[in-house]
């Protein structure tokens, strides 16, 4: 079986925790190289745990004709620059969320993909899970009556005040790091785009949004509620509230394995069991099929642009650093 030869730009935490383990389940791709600024304990742990791969500089990796695609887990502010550089080098790109932080930049990516004949896809692994389709089916089947509210909560505290994930220079903050999942969830479950947003926020000393609550008008009497935080206790979950019932999922949308969705209505409370494959392996496999078989990316640039616009609406509602010249 032909395999995609992948390069990873940057030895990030998510590469160690999620991507390298996922590649052990991927049939149509292999990690051929990792680009890094230098040796690190994380790199040495990865090299000890997984099959051999080349280690090189960023530009060297992009210049390597044997590399077909790159995965980009760099800081948010670096996504646009290195996605464009990779596309220019003829590499297909799977870039971590948020793909970019300004919706206007998606046009640059769309043009680069067309000009250089490559695929560019945002790494929203949860979109490769059956979770959202299952919830939409439950709503369509009338399990909770008419849809009223979708509540999405994602709080993931970061204790290091000097972390680049909390720096405006690197486009940090709760909206970009975890709020993007909430907005994606609300949009995916409702099948709608927000018409308007009202939001409140507390800000960290660095100037980025620490905790944000946002109320989204999704139209026709349907509301979305998002709570994202980088300085509140760990808490994740989803509630879909209808006129006659509630659907609950108390975990992050990226969860895989044997998971349960709870449905409560006038008939009682029941669970819907799902066996969810490793979402990270699924997105890598799907990107591989795009490259090898011409399959369309599951996460299109249009979908990415819509979610980025939703983030921009929340930023505007709280007057965040992203709204300043």
C-alpha positions in Angstrom: 0.0 0.0 0.0 1.3 3.4 -1.0 2.0 5.7 2.0 2.2 9.4 2.4 5.5 10.5 3.8 4.8 13.1 6.5 7.0 15.8 8.0 6.1 17.4 11.3 7.0 21.1 11.7 7.9 21.6 15.3 8.2 19.2 18.2 5.1 20.4 20.0 3.3 18.8 23.0 0.4 17.7 20.9 2.7 15.9 18.5 4.0 13.8 21.4 0.7 13.2 23.1 -1.6 12.7 20.1 0.0 12.7 16.7 2.8 10.2 17.1 0.6 7.7 18.9 -2.1 8.2 16.2 0.4 7.4 13.4 0.8 3.9 14.9 -2.8 3.3 13.7 -2.5 5.0 10.3 -2.1 2.6 7.4 -1.6 5.1 4.6 1.0 7.4 6.1 4.3 7.4 8.0 6.3 10.1 9.9 9.5 10.5 7.8 10.9 13.7 9.4 10.5 16.1 12.2 11.7 19.7 11.9 13.0 21.3 15.1 15.1 24.2 16.3 17.3 21.9 18.3 17.3 18.9 20.6 14.9 18.7 23.6 13.8 16.1 26.1 10.5 15.8 24.3 12.3 15.0 21.0 14.4 12.4 22.7 11.4 10.8 24.3 9.7 10.6 20.9 12.8 9.2 19.2 13.1 6.5 21.9 9.4 5.5 21.6 8.7 5.4 17.9 10.1 4.2 14.5 13.1 6.1 13.2 12.7 9.4 11.4 14.9 12.2 10.2 15.5 15.3 12.3 16.2 18.5 10.4 15.5 22.2 10.2 12.2 23.7 9.1 13.4 25.0 5.7 15.3 21.7 5.1 12.2 19.7 5.7 10.2 21.7 3.2 13.0 21.4 0.6 13.0 17.6 0.9 11.4 16.2 -2.3 10.6 12.9 -0.5 8.2 14.6 1.9 4.6 14.7 0.6 2.7 16.4 3.4 3.4 18.3 6.7 1.6 18.5 10.0 1.9 22.0 11.6 1.4 22.2 15.4 3.2 25.5 15.8 2.0 28.5 17.8 -1.2 30.2 16.4 0.7 33.2 15.0 2.9 31.0 12.9 0.2 29.0 11.2 -0.3 31.3 8.2 3.4 31.8 7.5 4.3 28.1 7.6 1.2 26.9 5.8 2.0 29.3 2.9 5.6 28.2 2.9 4.7 24.6 2.9 2.2 25.0 0.1 4.8 26.9 -2.0 7.1 24.0 -1.5 4.5 21.7 -2.9 3.6 20.0 0.4 0.0 19.2 1.4 -0.8 20.7 4.8 -2.7 19.5 7.9 -2.5 22.5 10.3 -3.7 22.6 13.9 -6.7 24.7 14.9 -7.2 27.5 14.6 -6.0 27.3 11.0 -5.5 31.1 11.0 -6.9 33.7 13.4 -8.2 36.2 10.8 -10.9 35.1 8.4 -9.4 37.3 5.6 -6.3 35.2 5.6 -8.3 32.1 4.4 -8.3 33.7 1.0 -4.5 33.5 0.9 -4.6 29.8 1.8 -7.3 29.1 -0.8 -5.2 30.8 -3.5 -2.0 29.0 -2.4 -3.7 25.6 -2.5 -5.0 26.3 -6.0 -1.7 27.7 -7.3 0.5 24.9 -6.0 -1.9 22.0 -6.4 -2.0 21.0 -2.7 -4.6 20.2 0.0 -4.8 22.4 3.1 -6.9 21.2 5.9 -7.5 22.4 9.5 -6.8 19.7 12.1 -10.2 19.7 13.9 -9.9 16.0 14.8 -13.4 16.0 16.4 -15.0 16.5 12.9 -13.8 13.0 12.0 -15.8 11.5 14.9 -19.4 10.2 14.7 -20.4 12.4 17.7 -21.9 15.4 15.9 -23.7 13.4 13.2 -25.2 11.2 16.0 -26.4 14.3 18.0 -27.9 15.8 14.8 -29.7 12.5 14.1 -31.2 12.5 17.6 -32.5 16.0 17.2 -33.9 15.2 13.7 -35.6 12.1 15.2 -37.5 14.4 17.6 -35.8 13.0 20.8 -35.8 16.5 22.4 -38.5 18.3 20.5 -37.7 21.6 19.0 -34.1 22.8 19.4 -33.7 25.7 21.8 -30.1 26.0 23.2 -26.7 24.4 22.6 -24.3 24.8 25.6 -20.6 24.1 25.1 -18.1 24.4 27.9 -14.3 23.9 27.6 -12.1 25.1 30.5 -8.5 24.0 30.5 -6.3 25.9 32.9 -2.8 26.8 32.1 -0.7 27.6 35.2 2.4 29.1 33.5 1.8 32.8 33.0 4.6 33.0 30.6 3.3 30.4 28.3 3.1 31.6 24.6 -0.5 30.2 24.6 -1.3 33.2 26.9 0.5 35.8 24.8 -1.2 38.2 22.4 2.0 38.2 20.3 1.3 34.5 19.5 -2.5 34.9 19.2 -3.1 33.2 22.5 -6.1 33.1 24.9 -9.1 31.0 25.6 -11.1 31.7 22.4 -8.4 30.5 20.1 -7.2 27.6 22.3 -10.5 26.1 23.5 -13.4 28.4 22.6 -12.9 27.4 18.9 -14.2 24.0 19.9 -17.3 25.4 21.6 -18.1 27.5 18.5 -17.6 24.6 16.2 -19.9 22.5 18.4 -22.6 25.1 18.4 -22.4 25.5 14.6 -22.2 21.8 13.9 -25.1 20.8 16.2 -27.4 23.6 15.0 -26.3 23.6 11.3 -26.4 27.4 11.5 -24.1 30.4 11.6 -24.3 33.0 14.4 -26.3 36.1 13.5 -25.1 38.1 16.5 -23.0 37.6 19.7 -23.1 39.1 23.2 -20.1 38.2 25.4 -18.3 39.0 28.6 -14.7 38.3 29.5 -12.0 38.5 32.1 -8.5 39.2 30.9 -5.2 37.8 32.1 -2.2 40.1 32.9 -0.7 39.5 29.5 -3.8 41.0 27.9 -5.4 37.9 26.4 -8.9 36.6 27.2 -8.7 34.3 30.3 -12.4 33.3 30.6 -15.1 34.2 28.1 -18.9 33.6 28.2 -20.7 34.2 24.9 -24.3 34.0 23.9 -24.9 33.5 20.2 -28.1 34.1 18.3 -28.3 31.3 15.8 -31.6 32.5 14.4 -35.2 31.2 14.6 -35.2 31.2 18.4 -32.1 29.0 18.7 -29.3 30.1 21.0 -25.8 29.0 21.6 -23.8 29.4 24.8 -20.0 29.1 25.0 -17.8 29.2 28.1 -14.1 29.0 27.4 -11.3 29.4 29.9 -7.6 29.1 30.5 -7.8 30.1 34.2 -10.8 28.2 35.6 -10.9 24.6 36.8 -11.0 21.8 34.3 -14.5 21.4 32.9 -15.7 20.1 29.6 -19.1 19.2 28.2 -22.0 19.7 25.9 -25.8 20.1 26.5 -28.4 20.3 23.8 -31.6 21.6 25.2 -34.9 21.2 23.3 -38.5 21.9 24.1 -39.1 18.4 25.4 -35.7 17.0 26.4 -32.0 17.3 26.8 -29.0 15.6 25.2 -25.8 15.6 27.3 -22.2 14.7 26.5 -19.9 15.4 29.5 -16.5 15.3 27.7 -14.6 17.1 25.0 -15.6 16.5 21.4 -12.2 14.9 20.7 -13.0 12.0 23.0 -12.6 8.5 21.5 -13.1 5.0 22.6 -16.4 3.8 24.1 -18.4 6.9 24.8 -22.0 7.6 25.9 -24.5 10.3 25.0 -27.4 10.7 27.5 -30.9 11.5 26.2 -33.5 12.6 28.7 -37.1 13.3 27.8 -40.7 12.4 28.9 -40.0 8.7 28.2 -37.1 8.7 30.7 -33.4 8.8 30.5 -31.3 6.5 28.2 -27.8 6.3 26.9 -26.6 6.1 23.3 -23.4 4.2 23.1 -20.8 5.0 20.4 -17.5 3.4 19.6 -15.4 6.3 18.4 -12.1 5.6 16.6 -9.0 7.6 17.4 -10.0 11.0 15.9 -6.4 12.0 15.3 -5.6 8.8 13.4 -8.9 9.3 11.4 -7.9 12.8 10.3 -4.4 11.6 9.2 -6.0 8.7 7.3 -8.5 11.1 5.7 -5.8 13.5 4.6 -3.9 10.6 3.2 -6.9 9.6 1.1 -7.1 13.2 -0.2 -3.5 13.0 -1.3 -3.5 9.4 -2.6 -7.1 9.1 -4.0 -8.3 12.6 -4.6 -10.9 12.5 -1.8 -12.2 16.0 -0.7 -11.0 17.2 2.7 -13.6 16.6 5.3 -12.7 20.0 6.9 -13.0 22.4 4.0 -11.5 25.8 3.9 -15.0 27.2 3.8 -15.8 25.4 7.0 -12.7 26.8 8.6 -13.5 30.3 7.5 -16.9 30.1 9.0 -15.6 29.1 12.4 -12.9 31.8 12.3 -15.6 34.3 11.6 -17.5 33.1 14.7 -14.4 33.6 16.7 -14.0 37.1 15.4 -17.6 37.9 16.4 -16.7 36.8 20.0 -13.5 38.8 20.0 -15.4 41.9 18.8 -18.0 41.4 21.5 -15.4 41.5 24.3 -13.1 44.1 22.6 -10.1 41.8 22.7 -6.6 42.4 21.6 -7.5 40.9 18.2 -9.7 44.0 17.5 -6.9 46.5 17.9 -4.9 47.9 15.0 
